C-alpha cells in the first residue's frame, strides 16, 4: 500500500524530470511512511528520488518509533547538537552524485529559511511544488482508510451524545465541552481533530464561535462541532439541538438547514461536479430567504487532515470519485436568534454516497 503511494511519487518525478522530492508535513510523512509525529521545530522529512532509494531523516529520539511504524528504508537520526543538513547532503550526494539537482517540496508549508538551506544543500536552482500530486493521491481512500474513518465517525457520534447528556439548565459551554472530551478520553481518544465547539443561544449564530462560561437557558439552540483523531485519521461532525423548547422561527431555520443537508447528500454520487453539491444546498437556503445567512462553503475534504482537498465550494469544477470522503455542513446563522449547522462525514460509493456520521438529524428538543 505505502509502496504503491511511493511509486506514484517516483513516477511523478520521472514525468516532471525532477531529481528528488522533500516531503516534511506530518500528514504527508504519515501517508507515505506510516509514522505520525509532530517534530515541533526540529527537521523531519522524507526524501524520494527519481532514481535511487528514498531515505527518511528525523530527530534521533524518534527513530525507534519510525521503525515501529513500519519504515524499513534508510533512516537517519540526528541529535539536537548536530546539523541535519549535513546528513542530508551526504545521503543525497550518494544518490545524485553531488551534481546540481531539481528538487520538489511542499512549498506552501516550507519555511523560507529551510527552503534556502535545502536549495543550498542539494545545489538546486529552486523548488518545484508537489502539493497538487500529494492532494490528488490522498483524494481517494482505500479500504483500510475508510475503515478507520468509519470508526472515527462513530466516536464523533458518541461525543455529540455525551454533550447532549450533559445539558441542564445553568451548565456552561465549557462544562459541556469538558464532559465531551472526558468521555471520549475514557474511550481511548487522545487527540481531538480541532478545538471542540459548544455554543449556546445567540452564540450558536457565530460559525466559528469560542466556547466560554455562558450558561444554558430554556429555549437556547445548542451547537456542537467536534471530531477525533483515530490512527492518524480525522472525523468532523456538527449537530444542533434545542434546550427544553424551540419557537417557530428556530424550527423553520432548523428544517431549512436539514433540507439543505439532504439535498447535498442526494447530489453526492460519482461524476457529479463538486460545486453542484454546494449549489444544491445553497438553493434550498436561498429559496427559504436565508441566503445571506449561509456565509461559508458547503464543506471540505476529510482524511489525515480535518480540512484537506477538495474544497466543497460552488466554484470547484472537479468531479466526485468513488472513495472520496468529505463533509457536508450547510449552516444558517441569524445573530439575534442563533444558528443551526448540520454536518456529516460522507463517503462516495459506487452509485451514490454513505454518511459515516449517524447521530440523528431531526430536530431534538432536550428536556
C-alpha positions as MATLAB code, in Angstrom:
seq = 'XXXXXXXXXXXXXXXXXXXXXXXXXXXXXXXXXXXXXXXXXXXXXXXXXXXXXXXXXXXXXXXXXXXXXXXXXXXXXXXXXXXXXXXXXXXXXXXXXXXXXXXXXXXXXXXXXXXXXXXXXXXXXXXXXXXXXXXXXXXXXXXXXXXXXXXXXXXXXXXXXXXXXXXXXXXXXXXXXXXXXXXXXXXXXXXXXXXXXXXXXXXXXXXXXXXXXXXXXXXXXXXXXXXXXXXXXXXXXXXXXXXXXXXXXXXXXXXXXXXXXXXXXXXXXXXXXXXXXXXXXXXXXXXXXXXXXXXXXXXXXXXXXXXXXXXXXXXXXXXXXXXXXXXXXXXXXXXXXXXXXXXXXXXXXXXXXXXXXXXXXXXXXXX';
ca = [
       0.000    0.000    0.000;
       2.642    2.535    1.064;
       4.938    1.177   -1.645;
       2.277    1.970   -4.242;
       1.951    5.510   -2.900;
       5.717    5.965   -3.031;
       5.764    4.636   -6.584;
       3.290    7.350   -7.619;
       5.672    9.976   -6.269;
       8.608    8.407   -8.135;
       6.603    8.247  -11.366;
       5.682   11.912  -10.993;
       9.345   12.831  -10.523;
      10.204   10.966  -13.729;
       7.390   12.638  -15.661;
       8.467   16.101  -14.479;
      12.192   15.305  -14.794;
      12.783   16.263  -11.170;
      15.589   14.535   -9.279;
      14.116   14.383   -5.780;
      11.260   15.394   -3.527;
      11.445   16.528    0.094;
       8.207   15.752    1.948;
       8.033   17.033    5.502;
       4.476   17.734    6.655;
       3.225   15.478    9.446;
       0.263   14.388    7.310;
       2.151   13.509    4.144;
       5.028   11.835    6.004;
       2.421    9.676    7.744;
       0.677    8.897    4.451;
       3.902    7.680    2.846;
       5.727    6.101    5.817;
       3.110    5.202    8.422;
       4.965    7.297   11.025;
       2.817   10.006   12.642;
       4.590   12.600   14.755;
       4.923   16.323   15.296;
       8.649   17.115   15.458;
       7.930   20.718   16.545;
      10.819   22.942   15.467;
      13.099   20.026   14.614;
      13.555   18.992   10.984;
      11.893   15.813    9.792;
      11.423   14.716    6.222;
      11.244   12.019    3.615;
      13.452   12.248    0.526;
      12.177   10.385   -2.534;
      14.364   10.139   -5.642;
      13.651    9.707   -9.320;
      16.490    7.186   -9.270;
      17.755    5.682   -6.051;
      16.245    4.543   -2.777;
      14.443    7.010   -0.501;
      15.714    7.991    2.925;
      13.961    9.379    5.993;
      15.541   11.823    8.433;
      14.163   12.649   11.859;
      15.322   13.532   15.383;
      17.345   10.660   16.832;
      14.955   10.290   19.761;
      12.197    9.234   17.340;
      13.996    6.695   15.137;
      12.724    3.769   17.187;
       9.130    4.887   16.723;
       9.695    5.328   12.990;
      10.866    1.710   12.740;
       7.944    0.500   14.839;
       5.583    2.347   12.484;
       6.918    0.300    9.585;
       9.592    2.421    7.881;
      12.111   -0.087    6.500;
      14.236    2.159    4.286;
      17.337    4.132    5.187;
      16.715    6.017    8.429;
      18.904    8.888    9.597;
      18.625   10.137   13.149;
      20.403   13.239   14.398;
      20.963   14.842   17.780;
      19.925   18.299   18.925;
      23.526   19.499   18.676;
      24.012   18.251   15.125;
      23.275   19.809   11.746;
      20.680   17.678    9.910;
      21.514   19.335    6.600;
      24.978   17.804    6.629;
      23.394   14.373    6.900;
      21.015   15.292    4.078;
      23.922   16.400    1.879;
      25.832   13.165    2.422;
      22.817   10.944    1.736;
      21.681   12.958   -1.283;
      25.172   13.044   -2.809;
      25.255    9.234   -2.790;
      22.112    9.199   -4.930;
      22.597   12.135   -7.270;
      26.393   12.262   -7.395;
      26.841   15.749   -5.975;
      25.535   17.384   -9.157;
      23.042   20.250   -9.194;
      19.588   18.768   -8.660;
      15.995   19.686   -9.343;
      14.087   19.442   -6.068;
      10.357   19.323   -5.303;
       8.862   20.212   -1.918;
       5.644   21.185   -0.183;
       6.311   24.810   -0.983;
       3.179   26.133    0.741;
       4.300   24.662    4.060;
       8.078   25.039    3.929;
       9.604   27.977    5.773;
      11.735   30.408    3.785;
      14.869   29.657    5.792;
      14.550   25.883    5.349;
      13.850   26.322    1.650;
      17.098   28.295    1.356;
      19.037   25.623    3.251;
      17.618   22.817    1.106;
      18.391   24.630   -2.127;
      21.965   25.217   -0.978;
      22.390   21.655    0.321;
      21.371   19.900   -2.922;
      22.524   22.709   -5.234;
      19.015   23.137   -6.614;
      18.041   26.085   -8.805;
      14.755   26.364   -6.876;
      11.855   24.305   -5.575;
       9.028   22.747   -7.559;
       5.687   22.454   -5.728;
       4.450   18.916   -5.093;
       1.206   19.706   -3.232;
      -1.047   19.041   -6.217;
       0.255   15.492   -6.618;
       0.019   14.698   -2.900;
      -3.512   16.115   -2.690;
      -4.532   14.025   -5.670;
      -3.179   10.708   -4.432;
      -4.709   11.264   -0.971;
      -8.084   12.122   -2.518;
      -9.451    8.588   -2.929;
      -9.342    6.488    0.223;
      -8.543    2.774    0.276;
     -10.447    0.162    2.296;
      -8.226    0.490    5.370;
      -8.549    4.264    5.411;
     -12.332    4.027    5.074;
     -12.500    1.540    7.945;
     -10.607    3.953   10.215;
     -12.707    6.934    9.121;
     -15.876    4.981    9.918;
     -14.639    4.267   13.448;
     -13.587    7.899   13.902;
     -17.092    8.972   12.843;
     -18.640    6.588   15.389;
     -16.575    8.257   18.098;
     -17.747   11.670   16.884;
     -21.352   10.476   17.190;
     -20.553    9.329   20.729;
     -19.087   12.750   21.513;
     -22.276   14.536   20.469;
     -24.360   12.185   22.608;
     -22.062   12.872   25.570;
     -22.655   16.583   25.030;
     -26.416   16.158   24.830;
     -26.380   14.091   28.017;
     -24.559   16.910   29.829;
     -27.173   19.581   29.064;
     -29.025   21.006   32.034;
     -30.139   24.479   32.979;
     -27.270   26.651   34.257;
     -24.444   24.474   32.876;
     -21.729   26.388   30.989;
     -20.417   25.815   27.482;
     -17.050   24.856   28.945;
     -18.690   22.412   31.358;
     -20.274   20.564   28.442;
     -17.107   20.741   26.352;
     -15.093   19.239   29.207;
     -17.603   16.407   29.627;
     -17.458   15.572   25.907;
     -13.679   15.344   25.897;
     -13.582   13.472   29.211;
     -15.968   10.808   27.925;
     -14.003   10.489   24.681;
     -10.743   10.101   26.569;
     -12.348    7.281   28.525;
     -12.937    5.672   25.115;
      -9.217    5.935   24.375;
      -9.241    9.114   22.263;
      -6.023   11.048   22.912;
      -6.478   13.858   20.392;
      -9.352   15.922   19.021;
      -9.117   16.826   15.347;
      -9.732   20.518   16.176;
     -10.842   22.616   19.154;
     -14.213   21.304   20.297;
     -17.044   23.799   19.918;
     -20.098   24.056   22.195;
     -22.179   27.214   21.724;
     -25.406   28.250   23.456;
     -28.184   30.597   22.376;
     -27.215   33.558   20.223;
     -23.574   32.428   20.220;
     -24.603   29.474   18.059;
     -25.045   32.128   15.368;
     -21.256   32.534   15.183;
     -19.964   29.953   12.644;
     -16.614   29.723   14.474;
     -17.597   30.950   17.929;
     -15.469   30.446   21.027;
     -16.942   28.468   23.936;
     -16.874   30.227   27.272;
     -18.756   30.486   30.550;
     -22.143   31.330   29.053;
     -24.875   29.373   30.848;
     -27.640   27.321   29.266;
     -31.205   28.659   29.332;
     -34.562   27.326   28.231;
     -35.130   27.988   24.528;
     -31.450   28.092   23.612;
     -30.151   26.437   20.491;
     -27.038   24.389   21.288;
     -24.448   23.795   18.564;
     -21.865   21.018   18.892;
     -18.922   20.825   16.466;
     -16.274   18.217   17.226;
     -14.098   15.458   15.843;
     -11.428   12.997   16.897;
      -8.142   11.700   15.510;
      -8.042    7.920   15.314;
      -4.986    6.090   13.965;
      -3.996    9.277   12.138;
      -7.419    9.989   10.563;
      -9.972   12.653   11.474;
     -13.713   12.888   11.938;
     -15.810   16.062   11.998;
     -19.464   16.363   12.999;
     -21.838   19.215   13.782;
     -25.259   18.822   15.328;
     -27.640   21.427   16.717;
     -30.326   20.770   19.317;
     -32.814   22.939   21.226;
     -32.942   23.033   25.024;
     -36.428   22.461   26.515;
     -38.266   24.381   23.778;
     -37.975   25.777   20.263;
     -40.032   28.577   18.752;
     -41.407   28.550   15.210;
     -38.540   30.610   13.790;
     -35.940   28.257   15.251;
     -37.845   25.281   13.861;
     -38.027   26.916   10.419;
     -34.279   27.606   10.377;
     -33.549   24.077   11.516;
     -35.799   22.440    8.920;
     -34.320   24.572    6.129;
     -30.777   23.599    7.140;
     -31.748   19.925    7.306;
     -33.294   20.041    3.828;
     -30.114   21.699    2.511;
     -28.015   18.921    4.055;
     -30.234   16.257    2.478;
     -30.180   17.992   -0.920;
     -26.371   17.915   -0.982;
     -26.352   14.241    0.036;
     -28.848   13.436   -2.712;
     -26.479   15.011   -5.259;
     -23.463   13.086   -3.931;
     -22.504   10.408   -6.437;
     -19.580    9.649   -8.757;
     -19.262   12.026  -11.690;
     -21.116   14.919  -10.075;
     -19.402   18.297  -10.273;
     -18.200   19.105   -6.750;
     -19.500   22.669   -6.885;
     -23.011   21.423   -7.654;
     -23.308   19.972   -4.137;
     -22.763   23.414   -2.668;
     -25.262   24.889   -5.123;
     -27.882   22.258   -4.264;
     -27.694   23.095   -0.569;
     -27.401   26.834   -1.200;
     -30.542   26.881   -3.354;
     -32.626   25.401   -0.535;
     -31.354   28.036    1.882;
     -31.716   30.906   -0.583;
     -35.247   29.867   -1.556;
     -36.206   29.990    2.120;
     -34.868   33.568    2.373;
     -31.694   32.812    4.344;
     -29.090   33.053    1.582;
     -27.169   35.838    3.316;
     -27.073   33.734    6.480;
     -25.033   30.926    4.849;
     -21.603   32.581    4.586;
     -19.288   29.604    4.051;
     -18.711   26.765    1.584;
     -20.600   23.503    1.922;
     -17.662   21.544    3.335;
     -14.170   20.173    2.813;
     -12.244   17.001    2.185;
     -11.582   14.792    5.191;
      -8.857   12.276    5.961;
      -5.468   12.612    7.632;
      -6.164   16.346    7.856;
      -9.509   17.553    9.151;
      -9.532   20.085    6.290;
      -7.988   18.657    3.154;
      -8.514   18.606   -0.597;
     -11.036   19.187   -2.121;
     -12.806   22.390   -1.122;
     -16.553   21.760   -1.416;
     -17.246   25.243   -2.779;
     -19.556   26.092   -5.680;
     -16.566   27.287   -7.716;
     -14.947   23.807   -7.722;
     -15.224   22.183  -11.154;
     -13.712   18.871  -10.084;
     -15.893   15.768  -10.006;
     -16.703   13.284   -7.271;
     -14.951    9.908   -7.377;
     -15.772    6.683   -5.610;
     -13.790    6.530   -2.371;
     -13.686   10.278   -1.715;
     -14.569   11.408    1.814;
     -15.719   14.932    2.636;
     -18.055   16.915    4.861;
     -21.489   18.300    4.045;
     -22.189   21.085    6.531;
     -24.700   23.764    5.500;
     -25.386   26.378    8.156;
     -27.796   29.229    8.804;
     -26.707   31.900   11.281;
     -29.102   34.627   12.463;
     -27.397   36.854   15.056;
     -30.494   37.730   17.079;
     -31.724   34.107   17.171;
     -28.726   31.818   16.922;
     -27.511   29.343   14.365;
     -28.007   25.847   13.015;
     -25.350   23.737   11.306;
     -25.789   20.083   10.391;
     -22.596   18.342    9.323;
     -21.986   14.807    8.111;
     -18.885   12.910    7.025;
     -19.695   11.462    3.597;
     -18.160    8.609    1.579;
     -18.785    8.419   -2.170;
     -19.848    4.892   -3.114;
     -20.179    3.157   -6.479;
     -23.595    4.630   -7.226;
     -24.216    7.218   -4.517;
     -22.928    8.023   -1.051;
     -22.965    6.826    2.531;
     -22.889    9.031    5.607;
     -20.332    7.867    8.150;
     -21.788   10.038   10.915;
     -25.045    8.551   12.195;
     -26.239   10.824   15.012;
     -29.922   11.687   14.348;
     -30.585   14.826   12.320;
     -34.253   15.500   13.072;
     -34.629   18.409   15.495;
     -34.217   17.204   19.073;
     -35.666   19.201   21.954;
     -33.701   18.189   25.025;
     -35.696   18.243   28.259;
];
